[in-house]
């Protein structure tokens, strides 16, 4: 982006542009959230069939993030361009398919809204520069991972690993932290939860979390630096304890039911991105 052009852009206009762009990308994130686990399941079935010496069952159609065209899962009605405007289309349709009147999950506009609001916040917080672009990418990855983990208890490598490398690449130019802090953060983030995993497994014989959690914390360390790891772990554990206790008390989940940890890591990572230094100072002040 030319420096002269950027200097002429009103900060408010820049925030609005980033917010609108976030809404548009949020619409695509809904596709990623819905299709990526299904694509992974197809790949697993194909690999299992190959290992067993058989042939995978033929699929009715090719499934990717770009194909086929978005449609109603109930009646197959193809979503038109006017029906795919972020948030507004869902409100105009009153949350129902225009063809069969089947309900459309409110999560679709919620993801779009969250993406738009958080991207606008990133533009307001970081102003012009690569930091805003990096923060928006960080936000999109965490939104997709959060919803996929809630749905399928998965944190796909196809998101966590590129996210980790992207964090190191941005911090090659000290965008959020210096490169040594980012590298130590990536290694420390992975080893921290890896150690907890094995300590819990050796003690109880059970697995307390998945490997995706290690990779996600490693990615957060790569973006934010090792200095933010204690805050991220503390906040995610606190959020997990509060929500988990609330779910048990309200009888929505049993004590033995698995609760995905990825959404709490993602929420803590977002808090650390925007207010990590302030929260750390406040915590140290309490001590």
Secondary structure in CASP SS format (residue, H / E / C, confidence):
PFRMAT SS
TARGET T0000
AUTHOR 0000-0000-0000
METHOD secondary structure of the structure
MODEL  1
X C 1.00
X C 1.00
X H 1.00
X H 1.00
X H 1.00
X H 1.00
X H 1.00
X H 1.00
X C 1.00
X C 1.00
X H 1.00
X H 1.00
X H 1.00
X H 1.00
X H 1.00
X H 1.00
X H 1.00
X H 1.00
X H 1.00
X H 1.00
X H 1.00
X H 1.00
X H 1.00
X H 1.00
X H 1.00
X H 1.00
X H 1.00
X H 1.00
X H 1.00
X H 1.00
X H 1.00
X H 1.00
X H 1.00
X H 1.00
X H 1.00
X H 1.00
X H 1.00
X H 1.00
X H 1.00
X H 1.00
X H 1.00
X H 1.00
X H 1.00
X H 1.00
X H 1.00
X H 1.00
X H 1.00
X H 1.00
X H 1.00
X H 1.00
X H 1.00
X C 1.00
X C 1.00
X C 1.00
X C 1.00
X C 1.00
X C 1.00
X C 1.00
X C 1.00
X C 1.00
X C 1.00
X C 1.00
X C 1.00
X C 1.00
X C 1.00
X C 1.00
X C 1.00
X C 1.00
X C 1.00
X C 1.00
X E 1.00
X C 1.00
X C 1.00
X C 1.00
X C 1.00
X C 1.00
X C 1.00
X E 1.00
X C 1.00
X C 1.00
X H 1.00
X H 1.00
X H 1.00
X H 1.00
X C 1.00
X C 1.00
X C 1.00
X H 1.00
X H 1.00
X H 1.00
X H 1.00
X H 1.00
X C 1.00
X C 1.00
X C 1.00
X E 1.00
X C 1.00
X C 1.00
X C 1.00
X C 1.00
X C 1.00
X C 1.00
X E 1.00
X C 1.00
X C 1.00
X C 1.00
X H 1.00
X H 1.00
X H 1.00
X H 1.00
X H 1.00
X H 1.00
X H 1.00
X H 1.00
X H 1.00
X H 1.00
X H 1.00
X H 1.00
X H 1.00
X H 1.00
X H 1.00
X H 1.00
X H 1.00
X H 1.00
X H 1.00
X H 1.00
X C 1.00
X C 1.00
X C 1.00
X H 1.00
X H 1.00
X H 1.00
X H 1.00
X H 1.00
X H 1.00
X H 1.00
X H 1.00
X H 1.00
X H 1.00
X H 1.00
X H 1.00
X H 1.00
X H 1.00
X H 1.00
X H 1.00
X H 1.00
X H 1.00
X H 1.00
X H 1.00
X H 1.00
X H 1.00
X H 1.00
X C 1.00
X C 1.00
X C 1.00
X C 1.00
X H 1.00
X H 1.00
X H 1.00
X H 1.00
X H 1.00
X H 1.00
X H 1.00
X H 1.00
X H 1.00
X H 1.00
X H 1.00
X H 1.00
X H 1.00
X H 1.00
X H 1.00
X C 1.00
X C 1.00
X C 1.00
X C 1.00
X C 1.00
X C 1.00
X C 1.00
X H 1.00
X H 1.00
X H 1.00
X H 1.00
X H 1.00
X H 1.00
X H 1.00
X H 1.00
X H 1.00
X H 1.00
X H 1.00
X H 1.00
X H 1.00
X H 1.00
X H 1.00
X H 1.00
X H 1.00
X H 1.00
X H 1.00
X H 1.00
X H 1.00
X H 1.00
X H 1.00
X H 1.00
X H 1.00
X H 1.00
X C 1.00
X C 1.00
X C 1.00
X C 1.00
X C 1.00
X C 1.00
X H 1.00
X H 1.00
X H 1.00
X H 1.00
X H 1.00
X H 1.00
X H 1.00
X H 1.00
X H 1.00
X H 1.00
X H 1.00
X H 1.00
X H 1.00
X H 1.00
X C 1.00
X H 1.00
X H 1.00
X H 1.00
X H 1.00
X H 1.00
X H 1.00
X H 1.00
X H 1.00
X H 1.00
X H 1.00
X H 1.00
X H 1.00
X H 1.00
X H 1.00
X H 1.00
X H 1.00
X H 1.00
X H 1.00
X H 1.00
X H 1.00
X H 1.00
X H 1.00
X H 1.00
X H 1.00
X C 1.00
X C 1.00
X C 1.00
X C 1.00
X C 1.00
X C 1.00
X C 1.00
X C 1.00
X C 1.00
X C 1.00
X C 1.00
X C 1.00
X H 1.00
X H 1.00
X H 1.00
X H 1.00
X H 1.00
X H 1.00
X H 1.00
X H 1.00
X H 1.00
X H 1.00
X H 1.00
X H 1.00
X H 1.00
X H 1.00
X H 1.00
X H 1.00
X H 1.00
X H 1.00
X H 1.00
X H 1.00
X H 1.00
X H 1.00
X H 1.00
X H 1.00
X H 1.00
X C 1.00
END
